[in-house]
Amino acid sequence: MHTPEHYQSDMLFFFDGRPEALSLYQALAAQIDAFPEVSVKVQKSQIGFYAARLFAMASLPKRKRDAGIVVSFGLGRRESSPRIAVAVQPYPGRWTHHVAVTAEEELDEELLGWLREAWDFSRTKGRRGP
């Protein structure tokens, strides 16, 4: 995974005071690191994973007292699962899904399958135009 120069310090600052969330993020990033040609960018409200474009994000829950991280990903369809807390369609043919993750066991094959699909979607079908 391609990381910018200050990735480590930016990541630690992002998760400051939230060691459990940091641990979950690191486990997630280790799984995504197996995907080809991925880069990562730490932003104010999320850490984004990019292939041709943004395909997944890790963020903190809105309420500080909530544990874990929120893993979000984009697909060309709406996935229906009780694990998905929210799915929104920002525009036709694109759905953003949000999954709360509070334990490392939840970084399972189902979630990784959605992330692989999001990676593929960002590289192929996710392109705009003809």
Disulfide bonds with the S-S distance in Angstrom:
none
